[in-house]
Amino acid sequence: MTHIKNMSGHDLSFYEGLEEEEHHHHHNLETVIKIAIAFLIILILIKAASGAVLKGSTYDISLNSLNNVIVKVNTEPSQQMIVKEGSYSFNIPQGKYNISAEYFEDNLLKYKDFKEIEIKDDGEFVYDLILFPTFDEEDTLFKDVDFSVPYEDEKINYKLIAVIIIIAIIIVVGGYCLYLFYKKNKGKAKEEKEEKKQEKKPETKSTKSEITETDNSDEYYTKILKIIKEQKRTTQKEIRKDIPLSEAKISLILSEMEHKGIIEKIKKGRGNIIVLKDK
């Protein structure tokens, strides 16, 4: 009986040791799990701390500070804040995002802004938002109005459009050609009118006396006629080089010769070519 009791005590201590060892292993496992969880939390906090800070102010189109603006960023999860002191601030990781701002007045959207931004590095970035007016009120008033033009036949007649375009081009080109022709003829008519006016200019006393003297002496008349005969074809400008008379006096002498049928004036450009008339 004593032997049995001793064996029972030995077995009992053996099982107690196993239980204690198992409890120790379980405690070590719990410690490892807690350390791993703590390590993950630290990594998450480090990642969050290393993100960028995006901040800025909100303004209207006149660059006046705006409050009560709703600013949103499409992070995961999305972030939103209501601007109270004219500025906003978000902690966001690197990446591309859409940031929007809306300002309501009397439950109507009055100003808004929408931008695409990209955060490439960690740090602090300033991005001010300028909100522009919207036309939501006008859109609400006219949203039920149909401004479309009814068409009886929705098929487009391209041939008719082509014909209209060709006709329009012809009209434009023709009008331009007529304008150039009119301008050119008007210039010629003006020159001819000035020449006729100069030829028909009333003779002054001095001019009459000079012509009388010329006719009496026949000096300049003969000289001019001689020049024309020698050169066959000449101009009034060329005659003036050899005759010491004014242009008006020479023109009167030439007009007299033309009236007598001695010479003929042929129009060329702005001047006249003077030739002897065949008898």
GUSEFI-547988 format. One record per residue: residue number from 1; x, y, z of N, C-alpha, C in turn. Coordinates in pm, whole numbers, plus 50000, padded with zeros to 5 digits. Atoms other than C-alpha are relative to their C-alpha. Layout:
! GUSEFI-547988
k,n.X,n.Y,n.Z,ca.X,ca.Y,ca.Z,c.X,c.Y,c.Z
NUM,X,Y,Z,X,Y,Z,X,Y,Z;
...
This chain:
! GUSEFI-547988
k,n.X,n.Y,n.Z,ca.X,ca.Y,ca.Z,c.X,c.Y,c.Z
1,50083,49880,50000,50000,50000,50000,50087,50125,50000;
2,49909,49885,49995,50293,50229,50084,50060,50027,49864;
3,49942,49986,50135,50439,50169,49737,49901,50067,49905;
4,50105,49941,50086,50111,50256,49570,49985,50147,50028;
5,50016,49858,49963,50086,50579,49764,50117,50081,49946;
6,49883,49927,50054,50446,50672,49667,49987,50021,49851;
7,50019,49990,50145,50368,50607,49298,49897,50106,49968;
8,50105,49900,50026,50057,50818,49316,50054,50139,50021;
9,49941,49868,49976,50253,51110,49460,50095,50040,49890;
10,49906,49973,50110,50515,51084,49187,49926,50038,49872;
11,50081,49967,50121,50255,51077,48913,49937,50137,50013;
12,50066,49872,49980,50080,51374,49063,50096,50116,49975;
13,49902,49893,50022,50396,51583,49064,50038,50011,49851;
14,49968,50001,50143,50466,51481,48702,49896,50076,49921;
15,50109,49932,50071,50127,51596,48583,49994,50148,50034;
16,49998,49858,49963,50157,51917,48780,50109,50073,49923;
17,49892,49938,50078,50489,51986,48601,49960,50023,49856;
18,50047,49983,50139,50332,51927,48262,49903,50118,49988;
19,50101,49893,50003,50047,52161,48345,50067,50136,50013;
20,49929,49873,49982,50287,52426,48465,50077,50038,49874;
21,49926,49973,50124,50500,52393,48147,49907,50046,49889;
22,50099,49960,50102,50191,52417,47927,49952,50143,50025;
23,50043,49864,49964,50078,52729,48113,50109,50101,49963;
24,49888,49912,50034,50426,52878,48061,50007,50026,49849;
25,50001,49984,50147,50415,52812,47684,49885,50089,49954;
26,50118,49920,50035,50066,52965,47662,50026,50148,50031;
27,49969,49863,49961,50188,53272,47848,50099,50063,49901;
28,49902,49950,50098,50484,53306,47607,49933,50033,49866;
29,50072,49976,50126,50248,53280,47305,49921,50129,50007;
30,50076,49876,49982,50026,53554,47442,50092,50122,49994;
31,49904,49889,50001,50333,53771,47493,50045,50032,49858;
32,49959,49980,50139,50448,53717,47133,49891,50068,49919;
33,50113,49940,50073,50100,53803,46998,49986,50147,50037;
34,50012,49861,49957,50087,54120,47207,50110,50086,49940;
35,49887,49925,50059,50433,54225,47085,49976,50025,49850;
36,50028,49985,50144,50328,54163,46720,49894,50106,49975;
37,50106,49900,50014,50011,54367,46764,50055,50140,50026;
38,49941,49869,49969,50205,54649,46925,50089,50048,49886;
39,49912,49967,50112,50458,54639,46639,49920,50049,49880;
40,50086,49957,50112,50179,54664,46379,49941,50138,50026;
41,50056,49869,49965,50023,54956,46565,50106,50109,49981;
42,49891,49902,50016,50361,55131,46572,50025,50029,49852;
43,49981,49979,50145,50402,55075,46196,49891,50088,49941;
44,50113,49919,50050,50056,55218,46128,50016,50145,50041;
45,49982,49863,49951,50129,55520,46346,50115,50070,49927;
46,49887,49941,50072,50465,55575,46173,49958,50040,49859;
47,50048,49970,50135,50297,55556,45833,49910,50122,49999;
48,50090,49885,49991,50029,55801,45941,50078,50127,50028;
49,49921,49881,49966,50287,56034,46089,50083,50047,49881;
50,49916,49964,50114,50492,56024,45767,49918,50050,49881;
51,50084,49950,50108,50194,56132,45549,50014,50150,49984;
52,49991,49856,50028,50156,56479,45400,49883,50073,50065;
53,50105,49912,49948,49957,56768,45542,49964,50098,49889;
54,50049,49909,50103,49748,56953,45285,49911,50103,50067;
55,50079,49895,49937,49617,57287,45399,49993,50121,49907;
56,50015,49881,50082,49504,57616,45254,49882,50083,50045;
57,50110,49910,49969,49248,57895,45256,49898,49997,49887;
58,50108,49996,50099,48919,57944,45073,49962,50144,49973;
59,50032,49864,50041,48838,58258,44875,49891,49998,49893;
60,50091,49984,50113,48569,58388,44642,50077,50058,49883;
61,49933,49953,50121,48644,58525,44295,50066,50136,50020;
62,49939,49870,49970,48724,58867,44447,50110,49988,50104;
63,49895,50030,49903,48979,58700,44680,49964,50045,50141;
64,50045,49979,49864,48767,58763,44987,49990,49865,50069;
65,50001,50125,49926,48799,58497,45258,49857,49949,50017;
66,50132,50062,49986,48505,58252,45271,49999,49903,50116;
67,50022,50096,49893,48378,58066,45577,49881,49911,49965;
68,50111,50096,50020,48131,57777,45602,50006,49932,49863;
69,49979,50070,50126,48280,57623,45289,50019,49851,50031;
70,49985,50144,49982,48247,57244,45263,50111,49951,49907;
71,49884,50047,50077,48584,57099,45153,50007,49849,50014;
72,49995,50147,50001,48612,56732,45052,50124,49952,49926;
73,49889,50067,50067,48904,56504,44960,49965,49852,49990;
74,50041,50139,50021,48846,56158,44809,50109,49901,50041;
75,49909,50101,49946,49094,55972,45029,49920,49875,50039;
76,50068,50121,49953,49015,55625,45165,50027,49983,50150;
77,50133,49948,50033,48808,55685,45365,50006,50149,49963;
78,50003,49860,50043,48705,56024,45223,49996,50090,50123;
79,49995,49903,49891,48761,56332,45437,49921,50124,49960;
80,50083,49882,50025,48538,56636,45471,50006,50089,50123;
81,50004,49907,49887,48544,56949,45682,49931,50129,49956;
82,50065,49872,50025,48355,57277,45711,50095,50110,50047;
83,49905,49893,49969,48583,57581,45698,49933,50101,50093;
84,50055,49906,49903,48526,57802,46001,50080,50130,50008;
85,49915,49882,49990,48819,58043,45999,50073,50028,49869;
86,49944,49971,50131,48885,58065,45627,50111,49908,49956;
87,49893,50091,50039,49128,57771,45617,49961,49857,50032;
88,50026,50143,49981,49128,57391,45599,50132,49927,50014;
89,49879,50081,49985,49376,57111,45674,49962,49854,49999;
90,50022,50144,50008,49391,56739,45586,50134,49927,50010;
91,49886,50092,50002,49639,56459,45659,49971,49893,49895;
92,50025,50094,50109,49666,56254,45342,50131,49934,49958;
93,49880,50069,50048,49911,55993,45213,50032,50041,49856;
94,49960,49968,50137,50092,56014,44883,49901,49938,49901;
95,50091,50049,50102,49880,55974,44571,49930,50114,49929;
96,50078,49902,50075,49640,56151,44333,49860,50008,50060;
97,50128,49980,49935,49321,56302,44475,49923,50112,49931;
98,50088,49891,50043,49025,56520,44388,49957,50077,50124;
99,50042,49916,49888,48958,56812,44618,49893,50096,49949;
100,50112,49915,50042,48629,57002,44596,49958,50090,50114;
101,50048,49903,49901,48485,57304,44775,49868,50056,49953;
102,50134,49950,50032,48124,57421,44787,49955,50098,50108;
103,50053,49899,49908,47964,57728,44941,49852,50021,49969;
104,50145,49989,50017,47588,57741,44992,49949,50128,50067;
105,50067,49882,49944,47369,58044,45052,49851,49987,49973;
106,50144,50023,50009,46996,58008,45124,49969,49867,49931;
107,50017,50137,50052,47026,57637,45044,50024,49989,49850;
108,49965,50005,50142,47153,57721,44697,50152,50007,49986;
109,49856,50000,50025,47503,57646,44569,50038,50129,49929;
110,49963,49870,50055,47659,57988,44510,50140,49999,49941;
111,49863,50007,50049,48033,57917,44473,50049,49855,50007;
112,49943,50134,49993,48231,57602,44399,50136,49998,49930;
113,49871,50020,50065,48572,57474,44295,50032,49850,50003;
114,49964,50141,50009,48713,57138,44188,50139,49990,49937;
115,49864,50011,50050,49080,57048,44144,50050,49857,50016;
116,49928,50127,49988,49295,56741,44085,50141,50029,50050;
117,49869,49977,49942,49607,56726,44300,50075,49868,50011;
118,49916,50118,49983,49898,56486,44338,50101,50027,50109;
119,49904,49990,49892,50098,56437,44658,50110,49899,49974;
120,49888,50088,50034,50442,56299,44573,50095,49977,50117;
121,49908,50011,49887,50635,56359,44897,49926,50028,50130;
122,50054,49967,49868,50573,56382,45269,50035,50145,50031;
123,49973,49862,49962,50558,56722,45429,49872,50080,50009;
124,50114,49908,49986,50330,57023,45450,49986,50079,49870;
125,50025,49933,50127,50171,57166,45135,49882,50098,50015;
126,50105,49897,49996,49962,57484,45092,49933,50006,49864;
127,50076,49996,50126,49688,57480,44828,49871,50079,50027;
128,50119,49915,49980,49442,57771,44834,49895,49970,49894;
129,50113,50028,50090,49100,57725,44678,49926,50130,49971;
130,50077,49883,50043,48933,58002,44476,49869,49950,49942;
131,50131,50049,50040,48561,57938,44441,49937,50097,49900;
132,50062,49920,50105,48382,58060,44129,49848,49991,50009;
133,50146,50003,49994,48015,58153,44097,49942,49889,49914;
134,50072,50101,50077,47771,57891,43976,49871,50059,49950;
135,50126,49954,50058,47452,57924,43777,49889,49899,50029;
136,50100,50100,49964,47250,57665,43961,49860,50059,50008;
137,50132,49938,49989,46971,57913,44025,49937,50018,49863;
138,50052,49984,50135,46940,57994,43656,49967,49864,49940;
139,50027,50134,50052,46964,57624,43576,49869,49947,50055;
140,50126,50045,49941,46678,57559,43817,49882,50067,49932;
141,50110,49928,50064,46465,57827,43651,49973,49950,49859;
142,50015,50034,50141,46531,57706,43298,50016,49852,49970;
143,49975,50141,50027,46578,57334,43345,49884,49933,49928;
144,50116,50059,50065,46224,57263,43226,49971,50062,49863;
145,50022,49933,50129,46253,57490,42921,50077,49925,49892;
146,49937,50070,50111,46326,57315,42595,50041,50101,49894;
147,49947,49903,50096,46551,57532,42381,50033,49937,49865;
148,49966,50066,50126,46591,57277,42106,49907,50046,49889;
149,50076,49955,50115,46475,57379,41760,49943,49879,49929;
150,50059,50116,50066,46228,57138,41607,50032,49998,49851;
151,49971,50019,50142,46324,57003,41267,49898,49903,49942;
152,50093,50090,50068,46076,56856,41027,50074,49883,49939;
153,49920,50106,50060,46347,56662,40853,50140,50010,50056;
154,49871,49998,49935,46658,56574,41048,50114,49968,49904;
155,49896,50031,50097,46846,56470,40733,50062,50129,49948;
156,49929,49881,50046,47109,56724,40635,50029,49987,49851;
157,49978,49997,50144,47121,56816,40268,50138,50061,49974;
158,49864,49952,50017,47495,56837,40217,50021,50064,49862;
159,49987,49941,50133,47457,56912,39846,49954,50145,50000;
160,50050,49863,49993,47248,57220,39921,50097,50090,50075;
161,49902,49920,49924,47501,57338,40179,50122,50031,49915;
162,49885,49978,50087,47785,57291,39927,49970,50106,49895;
163,50039,49901,50102,47595,57491,39661,49996,50139,50061;
164,50008,49870,49933,47528,57771,39910,50139,50056,50027;
165,49863,49956,49972,47895,57785,40009,50069,50047,49873;
166,49937,49962,50128,48008,57795,39644,49946,50134,49952;
167,50061,49872,50041,47761,58075,39565,50053,50114,50084;
168,49949,49896,49911,47878,58269,39868,50143,50038,49964;
169,49860,49973,50038,48243,58233,39761,50004,50081,49870;
170,50004,49926,50128,48157,58350,39406,49960,50144,50023;
171,50046,49864,49972,47971,58652,39542,50111,50082,50064;
172,49892,49927,49932,48260,58747,39770,50113,50034,49904;
173,49891,49977,50094,48526,58704,39501,49959,50102,49893;
174,50047,49907,50101,48315,58884,39242,49989,50142,50054;
175,50010,49868,49939,48244,59170,39480,50136,50065,50017;
176,49866,49946,49981,48613,59206,39555,50060,50044,49866;
177,49949,49963,50134,48702,59209,39181,49934,50129,49951;
178,50069,49877,50040,48436,59474,39115,50054,50121,50077;
179,49945,49891,49919,48574,59680,39400,50135,50046,49945;
180,49870,49965,50057,48927,59666,39253,49985,50072,49867;
181,50023,49937,50131,48794,59750,38903,49949,50142,50017;
182,50056,49867,49975,48593,60043,39037,50107,50095,50053;
183,49895,49917,49943,48889,60170,39238,50100,50044,49894;
184,49904,49970,50106,49119,60150,38936,49943,50104,49903;
185,50063,49907,50093,48874,60326,38702,49977,50136,50063;
186,50022,49874,49932,48801,60588,38962,50127,50082,50002;
187,49872,49931,50001,49171,60670,38984,50030,50058,49863;
188,49976,49952,50136,49197,60697,38605,49911,50119,49967;
189,50094,49892,50029,48886,60913,38583,50043,50128,50072;
190,49957,49883,49924,49023,61141,38851,50119,50067,49932;
191,49882,49945,50068,49353,61183,38665,49960,50072,49872;
192,50045,49937,50125,49177,61254,38336,49927,50130,50027;
193,50076,49881,49964,48950,61503,38507,50094,50114,50037;
194,49905,49897,49960,49246,61686,38658,50074,50055,49878;
195,49931,49954,50120,49422,61696,38320,49912,50090,49915;
196,50093,49917,50078,49112,61829,38144,49977,50134,50068;
197,50020,49876,49925,49063,62081,38420,50117,50093,49980;
198,49879,49920,50019,49421,62194,38378,50004,50056,49858;
199,49998,49954,50139,49381,62216,37997,49896,50109,49977;
200,50107,49903,50019,49054,62410,38024,50009,50117,50097;
201,49984,49894,49903,49190,62640,38292,49999,50134,49929;
202,50009,49868,50068,49101,63001,38202,50135,50069,49995;
203,49873,49933,50022,49386,63199,38064,50005,50131,50075;
204,49981,49872,49932,49520,63479,38273,50056,50101,49901;
205,49950,49893,50089,49631,63808,38132,50144,49974,49960;
206,49859,50024,50030,49994,63712,38162,50015,49885,49903;
207,49993,50114,50089,49930,63378,37994,49962,50039,49859;
208,50044,49955,50132,49742,63542,37709,50108,50082,49932;
209,49897,49915,50060,50014,63794,37660,50119,49917,49956;
210,49888,50085,50036,50277,63522,37663,49970,49922,49873;
211,50037,50075,50119,50085,63315,37408,50000,50091,49878;
212,50002,49904,50111,50033,63625,37195,50143,50027,49953;
213,49862,49975,50035,50400,63697,37213,50060,49879,49928;
214,49947,50122,50061,50475,63334,37129,49949,49986,49858;
215,50058,50009,50134,50237,63340,36838,50063,50104,49907;
216,49944,49895,50084,50377,63668,36715,50143,49968,49962;
217,49860,50030,50028,50739,63568,36749,50016,49861,49942;
218,50000,50141,50048,50660,63202,36678,50124,49924,50048;
219,49873,50057,49954,50971,63121,36881,49978,49866,50071;
220,50019,50122,49922,50855,62867,37142,49912,49899,49927;
221,50087,50088,50078,50583,62730,36919,50083,49918,49902;
222,49915,50067,50100,50842,62652,36651,50095,49901,50067;
223,49907,50088,49930,51086,62506,36902,49932,49870,50046;
224,50072,50118,49953,50826,62273,37051,49966,49908,49884;
225,50034,50079,50118,50713,62162,36708,50123,49929,49945;
226,49875,50059,50048,51074,62100,36609,50040,49880,50087;
227,49966,50110,49909,51131,61885,36919,49914,49878,49972;
228,50092,50111,50025,50824,61678,36842,50036,49930,49868;
229,49964,50059,50129,50932,61628,36480,50128,49918,50010;
230,49872,50070,49988,51283,61525,36581,49987,49869,50081;
231,50008,50117,49911,51185,61284,36860,49888,49904,49960;
232,50111,50084,50047,50877,61144,36680,49894,49975,50109;
233,50090,50026,49886,50728,61047,37019,50065,50059,50125;
234,49944,49935,49883,50776,61257,37328,49891,50026,50103;
235,50097,49967,49895,50611,61375,37647,50018,50145,50039;
236,49995,49860,49956,50538,61712,37799,50118,50022,50094;
237,49889,49991,49907,50800,61639,38065,50132,50015,49925;
238,49879,49992,50081,51068,61587,37800,50012,50136,49932;
239,49999,49868,50066,50969,61909,37622,50046,50108,50095;
240,49965,49898,49901,51009,62109,37944,50150,50007,50025;
241,49855,49999,49979,51373,62005,37963,50071,50096,49905;
242,49936,49915,50100,51450,62206,37647,49932,50136,49985;
243,50075,49875,50015,51188,62483,37669,49986,50065,50137;
244,50004,49932,49869,51218,62738,37954,49864,50063,50028;
245,50134,49953,49971,50842,62770,38006,49939,49912,50109;
246,50070,50078,49895,50609,62660,38283,49919,49888,49935;
247,50078,50114,50051,50411,62338,38252,49867,50046,49943;
248,50129,49949,50047,50089,62535,38210,50013,50065,49862;
249,49980,49934,50129,50230,62742,37921,50024,49898,49890;
250,49974,50104,50101,50364,62434,37741,49872,49924,49970;
251,50125,50072,50020,50029,62260,37795,49905,50079,49910;
252,50085,49917,50086,49848,62556,37633,50047,49994,49854;
253,49947,50006,50135,50079,62548,37331,49966,49865,49936;
254,50032,50134,50051,50030,62170,37292,49851,49986,49970;
255,50144,50003,50024,49652,62213,37324,49963,50072,49872;
256,50024,49927,50124,49661,62468,37048,50041,49918,49878;
257,49955,50085,50109,49863,62231,36827,49902,49885,49978;
258,50096,50110,50012,49616,61950,36904,49872,50050,49935;
259,50121,49942,50057,49325,62180,36818,50016,50024,49849;
260,49974,49976,50142,49488,62266,36484,50020,49871,49924;
261,49983,50129,50065,49536,61895,36412,50143,49969,49965;
262,49859,50022,50030,49916,61912,36413,50052,49879,50078;
263,49952,50109,49914,49974,61671,36702,49881,49920,50053;
264,50102,50085,49938,49787,61394,36881,50053,49951,50135;
265,49962,50047,49867,49792,61306,37252,49944,49859,50021;
266,50041,50139,49973,49787,60935,37334,50015,49974,50151;
267,50000,50023,49856,49693,60848,37694,50082,49877,50035;
268,49920,50112,49952,49950,60628,37872,50030,50021,50148;
269,49980,49987,49856,49937,60579,38246,49947,50132,50050;
270,50043,49871,49946,49925,60913,38420,50032,50117,49907;
271,49963,49893,50091,50064,61110,38128,49954,49973,49858;
272,50036,50010,50140,50031,61156,37755,50126,49986,49915;
273,49894,50008,50102,50250,61052,37464,49959,50093,49886;
274,50030,49900,50104,50270,61334,37207,50068,49956,49872;
275,49948,50040,50132,50310,61239,36841,49944,50093,49893;
276,50049,49923,50115,50277,61418,36507,49883,49927,49938;
277,50117,50060,50060,49944,61362,36345,50023,49986,49850;
278,49984,50022,50144,49946,61207,36000,49901,50088,49925;
279,50086,49913,50080,49818,61447,35738,49950,49927,49877;
